[in-house]
Amino acid sequence: MDEADVPTDVSDTARWVAAYRAQESARPDALFRDPLADKLAGEQGRAMAAAAERTLSGGWPIVVRTKLIDDLIRDCLAQGCDRVLNLAAGFDTRPYRLDLPPELLWVEADLPAMTHEKEAALAGATPKCALLRRAVDLADEQARQAFLDEALDAHEPANKPATKALVLTEGLLSYLEPDTVAGLATVLDRPEIAWWIADIALGLAKMKLSMFRNAPLRFDPPNGVAFFEELGWRITDMEPIFINARKLRRMPWYMRPFTYLPQPNPRKPGRQVWSAVTRLQHE
């Protein structure tokens, strides 16, 4: 990948992800439709995706991750979810593309530059539910706590505090240090939060498989998903990206035979590569 295509920081990977969502949306058999993705990706996002095409044909891990998270969100809504908190929301457009109840409040948090750019780019689009965006540095403990307090408190349209909130951290944890992830897991232990949806990738950081030099992968605990269990979280759903890529017909043909082999133990992954979308609830 040319230096010009390398993002300057982690936030720029949002353009790369949007490019893959745009590609998927253009397929006749698309797993989801995201009509805003191409605009958000821009030339830089499309260039990044094109440069990585040999490694990530069609961005299949990101496409599959998106589909699995969509399905889990729908299930949480069916179980009475009354608020969604999307941390490091990037260029996610689920409030615009999912069939959401109008009384639902969706709250996004991201760094100021990303938040302001997204606000401007989507100024003419109408979300399906109530939507708030907050510019906040989630690495700042005080700012993170203040955001959670405010986001879970009373807001329009319901004008009442959340009671069954869902927290989404798509594409975030891999870029954080383990201590930061542990701090996040602790602060999300609140009675108003019913679920936490997170994608977890193991083995990539150990093998230095990060696509971009300015966005290194950091979170790769040796105990895998047990990292969260030891912090008091129970994994209710664990959908491996690799297996679901085959089931959803997004796995490159030459990789399909490997999906039938024994998969790594997610609690003792060693140096093997493994990733999944998980839904967690606190014990």
Buried (B, 14 or more C-beta within 10 A) or exposed (E): BEEEBBBEEBBBBBBBBBBBBBBBBEEEEBBBEBEBBBBBBBEBBBBBBEBBEEEBBBBBBBBBBBBBBBBBBBBBBEEEBBBBBBBBBBBBBBBBBBEBEEEBBBBBBBBEEBBEBBEEBBEEEEBBBBBBBBBBBBBEEEBBEEBBEEBBEEBEEBEEEBBBBBBBBBBBBBBBEBEBBBBBBEBBEBEBBBBBBBBBBBBBBBEEEBBBEEBEBBBBBBBBBBBBBEBEBEBEBEBBBBBBBBEBEBBEEEEEEEBEEEBBEBBEBEEBBBBBBBBBEBE
